[in-house]
């Protein structure tokens, strides 16, 4: 066999080997890319499942928190949810802390008014209750971050129950105010729990 034929056969064999290697490499890369895409899709699905679980758990926790509130607080929250809100993004915890300071300041004045009311005679209660109603109206007008709206609603419910309690007592010294007092304690407990969750 002459040298030319050998060189041609060797060249063809080399081209076939190179072509086969290139094809194998391309197929391997294609398969690897497909596997990576499948893995990423699976990761995305798992992340979505985890995100959905977290969202559902959060929704359940929010619902349980809502259910634990006094009925008055639930009504206030429902009413506030239907009110138009300013288009503000609450990105920073500083907003929550600033709003908590406003709520704490009102709560401090309310506690003082409540202490005065508890030591005031039935006949003289009218002026103190009027001050308490004024504080409650101020709280109602306050605009706070979405998280603290629930705390605000519970504080308002506590105030409303306490005012009702004193009004009952003013009209009848033997009136049963134990139910109102329980509502006050229940609403205040929820207020402090929500304040802590939102700002600590």
N, C-alpha and C positions, 0 to 999 in steps of 0.2 A: 504494500500500500504506500502511495507516495505521501510525502510530507505535507503537501497542500491539503489533502483530504483529512489527514490527522488533525491539522490545525483547524480546519472548518468544523469537524466533528467536535473537537475540544471546545471551540468557540460556542457552538450550538448548545453543547452540554452545559457550559458555563452560564449561557443566557437562560437556559431552562432552570438551572439551579437558582440563579439570582431572581428570576421571575417567581419561582415557587416560594423562595424565602420572603420576597416582597409581599406576595399574596398572603402567605401565612401570617406575616407580621401585621398586615392591614386587617386581616380577619381577627387576629388576636386583639389588636387595638380597638376594633369595632366592638368585639365582645366585652372588652374591659370597660369601654365607654358605656355600653348598655348596662353592665353590672353596676357601674357607679351611679348611673341614672336611676336604676331600680332601687339601689341603697338609699339615695337621696330622697326618692319618692316615699320610700318606707319610713325614713326618718321624719319627713314632713307629715306623713299620716300619724305617726306616733306622737309628734309634737302637737298636732291638732287635737288628738284624743286627750292628751294631758292638759292642753289649754281648755278644752271643753269641760273636762272633769273639774278643773280649777274654777272655771266660770260657774259651773253648776253648784259646786261646793260653796262658792261665795254667795250665789243667789239663795241657796238654802239657809246659809248663816244669816243673811240679811232678812229673810222671811221669818226665821226663828226669833231674831232680835225684834222685829216688828210685832210679832205675835206676843212677845213678852211685855210689850208696852201697855200702859193703861189705854182704855178705849178712847179717852179724850185726846191722848197724844197721837193715836192712830188717825183720828179724824183731822187733827191739825196738820199732820204730815200729808194726808190725802188732799186736803184743801191747798196746802202750799205747793204740792206737786203740780197742780193745775194752774198756778199763777205764772205769768211770764217772768222769766229770770233774765237778768242782764247777761249779755253774751261775753262771759269772762271765763278764761281758762285758768283753773286753779292748779298750776304746775308746782308751786313751791309750798313746802310745809310751813313757810313763814306766814302765808295767808291763814292757815288753820290756827297758828299760834296767835296771830293778831286777833282773829275772831274769837278764839277762846278767851283772850284777855278781856274782850268786850262782854262776853257772857259771864265771866268770873266777876267782873265789876258790877254787873246787874244783879248777879246772885248774891254778892256781898251786901248790896243795899236791901235786897229782898230779905235776907237773913236778919238784918238789923230791924226792918219793919215788922217781921214776923215775931221777933223777940219782944218788941214793944207791944204788939197786939196781944201776945200771950199774958202780958202783965197789966193790960188796960181793962178797966171795968166795962161791963156790957154797955152801959149808958154812953160812955165816952169812945166806944169803938168806931163810930162812924167816920171820924177824921182819919184814923189810922187805916181803915179799910179803903178809904178814898185814895190815900197815898199808895197803898198796895195795888189798887186798880191802875193807877198812873204808871207804876213800874211795869206792870204786865203789858200795858199798851205800848210802852217804850220797847219792851222785848219783842213784841209782835211786829213792830216796824223794822226791827234789825234785820239786815241781810247778811247771811253767813254762808260759808262754803257748804257744798252739798253734804259732805260727811257730817258737819255740825248741825245741819237742819234738824236731824232727828233729836239731837241733844236739846236744841232750842224748843222743839215741840214738846218734849217731856218736861222741860222746865216750865213751859207755859201751862201744861196740864196740871203740874203740881201747884202752880200759882192759882189756877182756876179753882181747883179743889179746896185749897186753903181759904180762898176768898169766900167760896160757897159755905164752907164750914163756919166762918165768922158771921156771915149773913144769917145763917140758920140760928146761930147762938144769939145774935142780936134780936131776932124776932121771937125766940123762945129759949129761955135759959135751960130748959129741960130737954131740948132737942137732941136726938141721937146723932152725934157727929163722928162716931167711930169709923164709919165707912169712908167718909171724906178724908179722915186722917190716914187711913190705910192707903188710899189713892195718892195722897201727898207723898208718903214714904216710898211707894212703889215707883212713882214717876221720878222722884229725886234719885233713887237708886239707878234707874235706867239712864238718867242724865249723866251721872258720874261715870258709869261704865262706858258710855259712848264718847264722852269727853276724853277719857283715858285712851280708848282705842284710836281715836282720830288724831291725837296730838302727842302721845308719849312715844 
